Amino acid sequence: MRQTNTHHNYHEKASQKSQSPQKSGRQTPQASAAQQSQARPSSRHRPQRPGRTRLSLNRAESARQITKDRLSAFYRVEFPLKFDSNSSDNISGARVKGDSPINGHAKNTPETSADSGRHVFRQLLGRDPVIPDLTSEESRSLAGKTVLVTGAGGSIGSEVCRRLIQYRPREIVLVDMSECALYEIDYELSHRPAPLPRIIPMIGDVSNERTCERMFRKYDVHAVFHCAAYKHVPMMEINPGEAVLNNVIGTRVFANAARDAGVERFVMVSTDKAVRPVSIMGASKRIAELYIQSLASVADTRFITVRFGNVLGSSGSVVPLFEKQIRNGGPVTITHPEMERYFMSIEEAANLVIQAGVMGREGEIFILDMGRPIRIIELAEHMIRQAGAQPYTDIPIQFIGLRPGEKLLEELLQPDERIHPTGHARIQCARSRPVHLQSLINDIDRLEEVALSDDRRHIVDMLQAILPEYRPENILAHHHSGALLQKDQFTASVHMTPQVNADPSTPAV
């Protein structure tokens, strides 16, 4: 076990401090008068407007009371679903927490079984979770080796670190720019029961060449899991230069450093938003994919990409937002009634990253079979019902309109990609012809110069020059602007308002 006695008091005090409640520094956008009145009804009686269903004060209070007292079962299910820490191939799924976040006091409730966890997972996603194979010879290839994880303090990166422990590496190097996030995952992993690999936290920027070179000189790294990225779609529309510098240039710099250091495997985490992108974030990740694929054709390092759908419960995702909105009695806000997304649990995402790392050979893109895409409105309705309330009557649902960079439907494959089976029944491999590496390098050099200027128009033009399939126009942003949408199966109607300038802090899906 890693020695922590020297810093015991520091860790203890910092841990106690981190547990104290803190107010968020980010403010929610101001709602329209109609939204405010719907979310926070006045105590005075107001006549009901034609074509609208307004929650009465008693109804709204009842909804809040429901979510706090009667229906804590859903919130006592810990999302994202957790794998059983005592078993490498069983999912414990919904871990019932003793201290309910709604009730605010502890309950002596035993944890649910693995079967119950699978049932909750199946109920939410309509499929069973994908279980990693830890018995294969490939899965044992990380044992006794040094593994480095970038973005180790993030949702995906930290879960990759947790999952890596069961592969028994000699040491795990945690890399992140965020001091606080890095401290949290370092503290958590360092205080787990033995046996543990050596845990090494390193603060660093993946786009800094000297920092990257220093890391690889200091440690004999066998495998890199590159999870560091900016992922928030609306936020990157506002900060296009940073999206390019982190997602494209950071990937290039770190991949080059890994290649030069003789790292055996390099796994990059990508996103389904890279497929025929309409957002700057998606375009930046697609260029990173192309660079990794092209580098694989000329390097001894095995460069591999993993492409995800949405990850349930990750930071900035839709599920935590819905949970908060339901706790507050609504409204639950959705961009569009027809929006669909592919979903996976954070454990599936982390295990897919690691499985790809041990299975990959050269330039592949690995994709998890995530079943059918889920309509976001169905997810919201399901979560409301799991909380014991009724959608539209107890908890209102409000459609706010697509935001810049968002698509109604996400895809998992590029038009020129072809699917091939792998040794895992639920993991597929996509292949396409790599682009010419030197041409791409020249394009990325020019893109970096434009990104440093942070000139949005020039950045978008350059992205389109590199990616002809990139279509930044959000043609559906105003498609239903101002329309009154009726749902026959429910008693309430909802009003869609355009949110082209919506607060980018609202989670993207």
Secondary structure, 3 states (H helix, E strand, C coil): CCCCHHHHHHHHHHHHHHCCCCCCCCCCCCCCHHHHHHHCCCCCCCCCCCCCCCCCHHHHHHHHHHHHHHCCCCCCECCCCEECCCCCCCEEECCECCECCCCCCECCCCCCCHHHHHHHHHHHHCCCCCCCCCCCCHHHHHCCCEEEEECCCCHHHHHHHHHHHHHCCCEEEEEECCHHHHHHHHHHHHCCCCCCCEEEEEECCCCCHHHHHHHHHHCCEEEEEECCCCCCHHHHHHCHHHHHHHHHHHHHHHHHHHHHCCCCEEEEEEEHHHCCCCCHHHHHHHHHHHHHHHHHCCCCCEEEEEEECEECCCCCCHHHHHHHHHHCCCCEEECCCCCEECEECHHHHHHHHHHHHHHCCCCCEEEECCCCCEEHHHHHHHHHHHCCCCECCCECEEECCCCCCCCCCCCCCCCCCEEEECCCCCEEEEECCCCCHHHHHHHHHHHHHHHHHCCHHHHHHHHHHHCCCCCCCCCCCCCCCCCEECCCCCCCCEECCCCCCCCCCCCCC
